[in-house]
Amino acid sequence: MAKKPRQEEKQTVLPVSIRLLETAAAQAAASESGSISIHGSEPGMLLLVAVVDAWVQQSMSVEFRINDGTGRLKARYYITDRQLKDVEGLGAGQYVSLFGNVRTAPEFHFAVAGIRPVRTADEVSYHMIEVVHTVMKLQGGSGTAQPKSPKTPEPKKLESLSNGAIPASSTPELQTPVNTVLEGAALRTAVLDYLKTEGDGRPEGLEFDAVYTRFQPAASASVRGALDHLVDAGDVFTTIDDVHYSCV
């Protein structure tokens, strides 16, 4: 009798952001089951890339806080003598790549199974792109951004915008009147809505120049300040570089 081939278990490592974990924990607290679900399924091994905010090393564990631009989270790493080399040279202010699971007891935190320092700055941007790519794939998409009909002004229309004319658009409710300069909370809300609408399906997000041009005659410093405020609040994060923005 022929033996059936042994089925090997596949351990999937899911790239996530801290904001995704916080949202999943909040949904779990509001549900009857109380179990954490990410993208509709119970999470396995999770991957984070973040900067260490604080670092306290004890005899059998390391407790620290991490920040990936979308939120902050407490992490705990139980170490043995063999794992001491994993944390040598690590400390506050350093970017790290870490994998593990989320735990809700005694408090919500990330239980680290492995950690290493980030080798290049590109790892940070690439990780966020992988997070967006995974969300698109697991929520029913093909995982590849489909080309969309452009809604943003074309180059010739950008010239007319700088001269005071309003370009044509298929979404007139997003147009900013020429004589109206948005500021403060109104500008932040409009920028966030614009990133959600125009950044949909673009893992790299929108470049600052496109956002600034969209909200002229607001000053460049005002638009930059609105984006910085949204980044600090965790509503927006930078993607492939410091001038491309997307929202969670």
Sequence and secondary structure as in RCSB ss.txt:
>XXXX:A:sequence
MAKKPRQEEKQTVLPVSIRLLETAAAQAAASESGSISIHGSEPGMLLLVAVVDAWVQQSMSVEFRINDGTGRLKA
RYYITDRQLKDVEGLGAGQYVSLFGNVRTAPEFHFAVAGIRPVRTADEVSYHMIEVVHTVMKLQGGSGTAQPKSP
KTPEPKKLESLSNGAIPASSTPELQTPVNTVLEGAALRTAVLDYLKTEGDGRPEGLEFDAVYTRFQPAASASVRG
ALDHLVDAGDVFTTIDDVHYSCV
>XXXX:A:secstr
            EEE  HHHHHHHHHHHHHSSS    BTTB   EEEEEEEEEEEEE SSEEEEEEE SS EEEE
EEE  GGGHHHHTT  TT EEEEEEEEE SSSSEEEEEEEEE SSTHHHHHHHHHHHHHHHHHTTS SS      
 S  HHHHHHHHTT     S GGG   TT    HHHHHHHHHHHHHHHTTT TT EEHHHHHHHTTTS HHHHHH
HHHHHHHHTSEEE SSTTEEEE 
